[in-house]
Structure formats: C-alpha cells, structure tokens
Amino acid sequence: MDIRGDAEGQAWMEEFYRINWIKAKSRYDHVREEHDLLKHEILWTNIFFVHQSEAWINQMRACLSDDLAGHRAFAGKQADMFKALADEASALHKFTMNGQ
C-alpha cells in the first residue's frame, strides 16, 4: 500500500503498512472466532437448560407419595424455571443464527 508515494524509497514505511495490515487481520480473525464461539455457547447453554428441566421432571415424578408433596412442588418449580431458561436461550440462539 503506497499512499501518494509515501513509501517510496522508505523500507520502514512498507514494514509499517505490513504490520498494520497483520494487526487488523488478527483483530478481524479474533472477532470472528469469538462470534462463532458465542453462537455455540448459546446452543450449549440451551441444551444444558433442557437437560436440567428434564432431570427435575424426573425428580418430580419420583416423588409420588403424599409425604413428599413439598419435594414434588419444589421439583416442579425447578423444572418450570429451567424450561423458561431453555426457551429464552432457544430464542436467543435463533436470533443470533439469523445474523442479527
């Protein structure tokens, strides 16, 4: 890159442009990598929340006797909470996959 001949006869100016280009490319690559990682992390988070919701549903089903009504209620609340978190994570994942 030679802006109006400023690098003419000056090797240090060529090196300056080369270093700046490498730094800019490095920043660009870093941002792209972070973007890709974030998309995957959102998906992994969603999968984790779905798994936790299913685990609490299983705990709720295991508490069928009347003396475990409190346990059943708590497990149901936890399952609902993780389901809501999974729904939010799913919506966020769809939003990011649409490139917005």
C-alpha positions as CSV (number, residue, x, y, z in Angstrom):
1,M,0.0,0.0,0.0
2,D,1.6,3.2,-1.1
3,I,-0.4,6.4,-0.3
4,R,0.8,9.1,-2.7
5,G,4.3,7.7,-2.8
6,D,4.9,7.9,0.9
7,A,6.6,4.5,0.9
8,E,8.9,5.4,-2.0
9,G,12.4,4.6,-1.0
10,Q,11.5,4.0,2.6
11,A,11.6,0.4,3.6
12,W,10.4,1.2,7.1
13,M,7.1,2.6,5.7
14,E,6.4,-0.7,3.9
15,E,7.1,-2.6,7.1
16,F,4.8,-0.2,8.9
17,Y,1.9,-0.9,6.5
18,R,2.6,-4.6,6.6
19,I,2.5,-4.7,10.4
20,N,-0.7,-2.6,10.5
21,W,-2.4,-5.0,8.0
22,I,-1.4,-8.0,10.1
23,K,-2.7,-6.4,13.3
24,A,-6.0,-5.6,11.5
25,K,-6.3,-9.1,10.2
26,S,-5.6,-10.5,13.6
27,R,-8.4,-8.4,15.2
28,Y,-10.8,-9.4,12.5
29,D,-10.0,-13.1,12.9
30,H,-10.3,-12.8,16.7
31,V,-13.8,-11.2,16.4
32,R,-15.0,-13.9,14.0
33,E,-13.7,-16.6,16.3
34,E,-15.5,-15.0,19.3
35,H,-18.7,-14.7,17.3
36,D,-18.6,-18.4,16.4
37,L,-17.8,-19.4,20.0
38,L,-20.7,-17.3,21.3
39,K,-23.1,-18.9,18.9
40,H,-22.0,-22.4,20.1
41,E,-22.1,-21.4,23.8
42,I,-25.7,-20.2,23.4
43,L,-26.6,-23.6,21.9
44,W,-24.7,-25.5,24.6
45,T,-26.5,-23.4,27.3
46,N,-29.9,-24.2,25.8
47,I,-29.0,-27.9,25.8
48,F,-28.0,-27.7,29.4
49,F,-31.2,-26.0,30.4
50,V,-33.3,-28.6,28.6
51,H,-31.4,-31.4,30.3
52,Q,-31.8,-29.8,33.7
53,S,-35.6,-29.3,33.1
54,E,-35.9,-33.0,32.2
55,A,-33.9,-34.1,35.3
56,W,-36.2,-32.1,37.6
57,I,-39.3,-33.5,35.9
58,N,-37.9,-37.0,36.6
59,Q,-37.3,-36.0,40.2
60,M,-40.9,-34.7,40.4
61,R,-42.2,-38.0,39.0
62,A,-40.2,-39.9,41.6
63,C,-41.9,-38.1,44.5
64,L,-45.4,-39.6,44.1
65,S,-46.2,-40.3,47.8
66,D,-48.1,-37.7,49.8
67,D,-45.4,-37.2,52.3
68,L,-43.1,-35.9,49.5
69,A,-45.6,-33.2,48.3
70,G,-43.1,-30.4,49.2
71,H,-40.3,-32.2,47.2
72,R,-42.7,-32.6,44.3
73,A,-43.7,-28.9,44.3
74,F,-40.0,-27.8,44.5
75,A,-39.0,-30.1,41.7
76,G,-41.9,-28.8,39.6
77,K,-40.8,-25.2,40.2
78,Q,-37.2,-26.0,39.3
79,A,-38.4,-27.8,36.1
80,D,-40.5,-24.8,35.1
81,M,-37.6,-22.4,35.8
82,F,-35.2,-24.4,33.6
83,K,-37.8,-24.8,30.9
84,A,-38.2,-21.0,30.9
85,L,-34.5,-20.5,30.7
86,A,-34.3,-23.0,27.8
87,D,-37.0,-21.1,25.9
88,E,-35.1,-17.9,26.4
89,A,-31.8,-19.5,25.3
90,S,-33.6,-21.0,22.3
91,A,-35.0,-17.6,21.2
92,L,-31.5,-16.0,21.6
93,H,-30.0,-18.8,19.6
94,K,-32.5,-18.3,16.8
95,F,-31.9,-14.6,16.9
96,T,-28.1,-15.0,16.6
97,M,-28.4,-17.6,13.9
98,N,-30.4,-15.2,11.8
99,G,-27.3,-12.9,11.7
100,Q,-28.8,-10.1,13.7
